[in-house]
Amino acid sequence: MVKTVCLNKPIKRYHRTRYKKLTLMLLRRFPIGTDFKMKDRNGDQKRLMLVDDDPNLILLVRDYLEFRGYDVVTAENGVIALEILEDELPDLMICDIMMPEMDGYSLVKKIREDPRTGWIPVLFLSAKGQSQDKVKGLNTGADVYIVKPFEPEELVAQVESSLRQASRLTNGHSANLNSNGPKLRVRRNVQLTPTELKVVRLVTQGLANRDIARIMKISQRTIESHISNILGKTGLHNRTELARWALESKKF
């Protein structure tokens, strides 16, 4: 495996030093041919979103994370990050605080307010290292606050820890649903429309009808009608059974 790292000029002195240290560490600790993969229990590669307005830091951090087996998508500010989130959701976000157009505080606040993205673990990266800065970042909704400059392995350790914690929470929610009640009896050859499939996925996430309506940009009454139709097609009796069926069938 050949790993090529490129940096755009001009390169700040701090980044030159950090890049040299990072490169030497990689060559020393990880022999060529080492294949790192951080996968979930379904075997999927973890996807991270890196949001920072410093292109050199983006290059350094992205290359290191990709070397460690992660799939990394980048954005230079909060506005672009939100646009990306409309189409795809990462397993974790690494975010700078001081950025143009939309800073990290505003971005994380919007993420936490949206049920569709509110579960995403967020790691703040910031040159502000005072206690009040850390408190503000964590109170805004970040799960971890890392002060620049930082060691690459510290970042990876925090990423892996946050992903494990998120996985435990998700698996715990699924286990509770799967363990409640008797075996489900579902009608054969259930055919759901694309809209109904989306509703089922959101119900499985534990979202309320009003939250599903907001995400899908339709009325709550329409969502209630969709759920009623889905229950009729499946022969299930309530939202809990619907969520159990979706999780057990593994089709959603």
C-alpha positions as CSV (number, residue, x, y, z in Angstrom):
1,M,0.0,0.0,0.0
2,V,1.4,3.4,-1.0
3,K,0.3,6.4,0.9
4,T,0.9,9.8,-0.7
5,V,0.4,13.0,1.3
6,C,0.4,16.4,-0.4
7,L,0.4,19.9,1.1
8,N,-0.5,23.1,-0.6
9,K,1.8,26.2,-0.3
10,P,2.1,28.3,1.7
11,I,2.5,26.1,4.7
12,K,2.6,27.6,8.1
13,R,5.6,26.9,10.3
14,Y,3.4,25.0,12.8
15,H,2.1,22.8,10.1
16,R,5.6,22.1,8.7
17,T,6.7,20.9,12.1
18,R,3.5,18.9,12.7
19,Y,3.6,17.4,9.2
20,K,7.2,16.2,9.7
21,K,6.4,14.7,13.0
22,L,3.3,13.0,11.7
23,T,5.1,11.6,8.7
24,L,8.0,10.2,10.8
25,M,5.6,8.7,13.2
26,L,3.6,7.0,10.4
27,L,6.7,5.5,8.8
28,R,8.1,4.3,12.2
29,R,5.0,2.8,13.6
30,F,3.0,1.5,10.7
31,P,4.9,-0.6,8.1
32,I,3.9,-0.4,4.4
33,G,1.1,-2.8,3.8
34,T,-0.7,-2.2,7.1
35,D,-4.4,-2.0,6.5
36,F,-6.4,-0.2,9.1
37,K,-10.2,-0.5,9.0
38,M,-12.6,0.9,11.7
39,K,-15.8,-0.9,10.9
40,D,-19.1,-1.2,12.6
41,R,-20.8,-4.5,13.3
42,N,-22.3,-4.7,9.9
43,G,-18.8,-4.4,8.3
44,D,-19.2,-0.9,7.0
45,Q,-16.3,1.5,7.0
46,K,-16.9,4.4,9.3
47,R,-17.4,7.8,7.7
48,L,-16.2,11.0,9.4
49,M,-17.0,14.6,8.5
50,L,-14.1,17.1,9.0
51,V,-15.1,20.8,9.1
52,D,-12.4,23.4,9.2
53,D,-11.5,26.5,7.2
54,D,-7.7,25.8,7.3
55,P,-6.9,23.8,4.2
56,N,-3.5,22.6,5.5
57,L,-5.0,21.2,8.7
58,I,-7.7,19.6,6.6
59,L,-5.0,17.9,4.5
60,L,-3.1,16.7,7.5
61,V,-6.0,15.4,9.6
62,R,-7.8,13.9,6.6
63,D,-4.7,12.0,5.4
64,Y,-4.0,10.6,8.9
65,L,-7.6,9.5,9.4
66,E,-7.8,7.9,6.0
67,F,-4.5,6.1,6.7
68,R,-6.2,4.8,9.8
69,G,-9.0,3.3,7.7
70,Y,-11.7,6.0,7.9
71,D,-13.7,7.4,5.0
72,V,-13.4,11.2,5.4
73,V,-15.6,13.9,3.8
74,T,-14.6,17.6,4.3
75,A,-16.2,21.0,4.5
76,E,-14.6,24.4,4.9
77,N,-17.4,25.9,7.0
78,G,-20.7,25.2,8.7
79,V,-22.8,26.2,5.7
80,I,-21.2,23.7,3.4
81,A,-21.3,21.1,6.2
82,L,-25.1,21.5,6.4
83,E,-25.5,21.2,2.7
84,I,-23.6,17.9,2.8
85,L,-25.7,16.6,5.7
86,E,-28.8,17.0,3.5
87,D,-27.5,14.2,1.3
88,E,-25.4,12.0,3.6
89,L,-24.9,11.5,7.4
90,P,-21.5,10.7,8.8
91,D,-20.9,8.5,11.8
92,L,-19.0,11.3,13.6
93,M,-18.1,15.0,13.0
94,I,-14.8,16.7,13.8
95,C,-15.4,20.5,13.8
96,D,-13.4,23.7,14.2
97,I,-15.0,26.5,16.1
98,M,-13.8,29.7,14.5
99,M,-14.9,29.6,10.8
100,P,-16.3,32.1,8.3
101,E,-20.0,32.3,7.4
102,M,-21.1,29.8,10.2
103,D,-18.9,29.0,13.2
104,G,-18.8,25.7,15.0
105,Y,-21.1,26.7,17.7
106,S,-23.9,27.6,15.3
107,L,-23.3,24.4,13.3
108,V,-23.5,22.1,16.3
109,K,-26.6,23.9,17.6
110,K,-28.4,23.3,14.3
111,I,-27.3,19.7,14.3
112,R,-28.6,19.1,17.8
113,E,-31.9,20.8,17.0
114,D,-32.6,18.4,14.0
115,P,-33.8,14.9,15.1
116,R,-32.3,13.6,11.8
117,T,-28.7,14.7,12.8
118,G,-29.0,15.2,16.6
119,W,-27.4,11.8,17.4
120,I,-24.1,12.4,15.5
121,P,-21.1,12.5,17.9
122,V,-19.2,15.8,17.6
123,L,-15.6,16.6,18.4
124,F,-14.6,20.2,18.7
125,L,-11.1,21.2,17.6
126,S,-10.1,24.7,18.8
127,A,-7.0,26.8,19.7
128,K,-9.0,28.2,22.6
129,G,-7.9,26.2,25.6
130,Q,-9.4,28.2,28.5
131,S,-11.8,26.4,30.9
132,Q,-14.7,28.7,29.9
133,D,-14.1,27.9,26.2
134,K,-14.3,24.2,26.9
135,V,-17.4,24.6,29.0
136,K,-19.1,26.6,26.2
137,G,-18.2,24.1,23.6
138,L,-19.5,21.1,25.6
139,N,-22.6,23.0,26.6
140,T,-23.3,23.9,23.0
141,G,-23.5,20.2,22.2
142,A,-20.1,18.8,21.5
143,D,-19.2,15.5,23.0
144,V,-15.4,16.1,23.1
145,Y,-13.3,19.3,23.1
146,I,-9.7,19.0,21.9
147,V,-7.3,21.9,22.1
148,K,-4.9,22.7,19.2
149,P,-2.1,21.7,18.8
150,F,-2.9,18.1,19.4
151,E,-1.3,14.7,18.8
152,P,-2.8,12.8,15.9
153,E,-3.1,9.6,18.0
154,E,-5.1,11.6,20.7
155,L,-7.6,12.6,18.0
156,V,-7.9,9.0,16.8
157,A,-8.3,7.7,20.3
158,Q,-11.2,10.3,20.9
159,V,-12.8,9.4,17.6
160,E,-12.7,5.6,18.4
161,S,-14.0,6.2,21.9
162,S,-16.9,8.4,20.7
163,L,-17.8,5.8,18.0
164,R,-17.8,3.0,20.5
165,Q,-20.1,5.0,22.9
166,A,-22.5,5.8,20.1
167,S,-22.5,2.2,19.0
168,R,-23.4,1.0,22.6
169,L,-26.3,3.5,22.7
170,T,-27.6,2.4,19.3
171,N,-27.2,-1.3,20.1
172,G,-28.8,-0.9,23.5
173,H,-31.8,0.8,21.9
174,S,-32.1,-2.0,19.3
175,A,-31.8,-4.7,22.0
176,N,-34.5,-3.2,24.1
177,L,-36.9,-3.2,21.1
178,N,-36.0,-6.7,20.1
179,S,-36.5,-8.1,23.6
180,N,-39.9,-6.6,24.2
181,G,-43.0,-8.7,23.7
182,P,-43.8,-12.0,22.0
183,K,-42.8,-13.0,18.4
184,L,-44.3,-10.7,15.9
185,R,-46.8,-11.9,13.3
186,V,-46.6,-10.0,10.1
187,R,-48.5,-10.5,6.9
188,R,-46.6,-11.9,4.0
189,N,-45.4,-10.0,1.0
190,V,-45.8,-6.6,2.5
191,Q,-45.3,-3.9,-0.1
192,L,-44.5,-0.4,1.1
193,T,-44.2,2.8,-0.9
194,P,-40.9,4.7,-0.9
195,T,-42.5,7.3,1.4
196,E,-43.8,4.6,3.8
197,L,-40.3,3.0,3.9
198,K,-38.8,6.4,4.9
199,V,-41.4,6.7,7.6
200,V,-40.6,3.3,9.0
201,R,-36.9,4.1,9.1
202,L,-37.6,7.3,11.1
203,V,-40.0,5.5,13.4
204,T,-37.2,3.0,14.1
205,Q,-35.0,5.8,15.2
206,G,-37.4,6.6,17.9
207,L,-38.7,9.9,16.4
208,A,-42.1,11.3,17.3
209,N,-44.6,12.0,14.5
210,R,-44.1,15.7,14.7
211,D,-40.3,15.3,14.2
212,I,-40.9,12.9,11.3
213,A,-43.3,15.4,9.8
214,R,-40.7,18.2,10.1
215,I,-37.9,16.1,8.5
216,M,-40.1,15.0,5.6
217,K,-41.7,18.5,5.3
218,I,-45.3,17.3,5.4
219,S,-48.0,17.6,8.0
220,Q,-48.2,15.5,11.2
221,R,-51.6,14.3,10.1
222,T,-50.2,13.0,6.9
223,I,-47.5,11.1,8.9
224,E,-50.2,9.6,11.1
225,S,-52.1,8.5,8.0
226,H,-49.0,6.8,6.6
227,I,-48.3,5.0,9.9
228,S,-52.0,3.8,10.0
229,N,-51.6,2.5,6.4
230,I,-48.4,0.7,7.3
231,L,-49.9,-0.9,10.3
232,G,-52.8,-2.0,8.2
233,K,-50.5,-3.5,5.5
234,T,-48.3,-5.4,8.1
235,G,-51.0,-6.4,10.5
236,L,-49.0,-4.8,13.4
237,H,-50.7,-3.0,16.2
238,N,-48.5,0.0,17.2
239,R,-45.3,1.9,16.6
240,T,-43.2,-0.3,19.0
241,E,-44.1,-3.4,17.0
242,L,-43.4,-1.6,13.8
243,A,-39.9,-0.6,15.0
244,R,-39.3,-4.2,16.2
245,W,-40.3,-5.6,12.8
246,A,-38.1,-3.1,11.0
247,L,-35.1,-4.0,13.2
248,E,-35.6,-7.8,13.1
249,S,-36.2,-7.9,9.3
250,K,-33.0,-5.9,8.7
251,K,-34.6,-4.5,5.5
252,F,-34.5,-0.9,6.6
